[in-house]
Amino acid sequence: MAEVSNVPIAYLDSSVLIAFLYEKQEHPARFEQVRRLVSAIRERILIGLVSFYVLPELYGHVQANQPENEINLVFRLSLVELFGIPLTIVPFLNREDLNRLRQQFVIADSDDVRHVASALFNKCDAIITFDHDFQQVANLIPAHTPAEFLATLTKKNNVEE
């Protein structure tokens, strides 16, 4: 793992995963941003990290947008597609770590607390999201859209060359 120590680790928020898995037709620009991000993950330009906290949010999205008799199938197929990406998957934080980390910041959406804590616990370099609420914790960890984050990688690589 020492050889990839300079590869940035990006925490992928559920808004990014929802855009990739379900919004290709409704939000093609968002989908394209995430498709490029996923390509960078596949090329090992960055490490994409996803926590178990995204799973209930993905399920909730499917549940809200699919007929009841298709929810299970659509969700399972989504997981197959998602886990076909070489992501780093991390479990829920234990209660002590979550409580310790959540004392370091305030964010309006209580669901986002777990994502921020997980990103901090796993020493991520940034949170990749379409949710503007994450800007409230930018003093601890930068939050970028996929396009913004890819632009930071391009700038960094141009400076190093």
C-alpha positions, 0 to 999 in steps of 0.5 A, a space after each residue: 500500500 505504500 506505493 499508493 500513499 500519494 493517491 488521494 482518497 475521496 469519500 463518495 456521498 450518496 448523492 454522487 452514487 445516486 447520480 451514477 446509478 439512477 439519474 443518467 437520463 434525468 441529470 445527464 451532466 451530473 451522470 457524466 461528472 460521476 462517470 469521469 470520476 469512476 473512470 479515475 477510480 478504475 485507473 487508480 488515479 484516486 481511491 473512492 471510499 464508500 461507507 455502509 451509510 450510503 446503503 439505506 440512502 440508496 435503498 430509500 431512493 429506489 423505494 421512492 422512485 420504483 414500483 413496489 414490485 421492482 424495488 428489490 430487483 432494482 436495488 440488487 442490480 444497483 449494488 452489483 453495478 456499484 460493487 463492480 467499481 474498485 471502491 474501498 468499502 468501510 463499515 459503520 463507525 462504532 458509537 464511540 468513534 462516531 460520537 467523538 468525531 461528531 463533536 468536531 463539527 456542525 452540519 445542518 442535515 443530521 444524516 450527513 453527520 455520519 458521512 462526515 465522521 466516516 470521511 474523517 475517520 478514514 482520513 479522506 482527502 475530500 468528500 465528493 458530493 452534489 449536496 451543498 450542506 457539506 460546505 459547512 464542514 469545509 474547514 475540516 474536509 473539503 467538499 467538491 462536486 466530481 468535476 471540481 475534484 477532478 479539476 484539483 487532480 488535474 491541477 496537482 498533476 500539472 504542477 508535479 510534471 
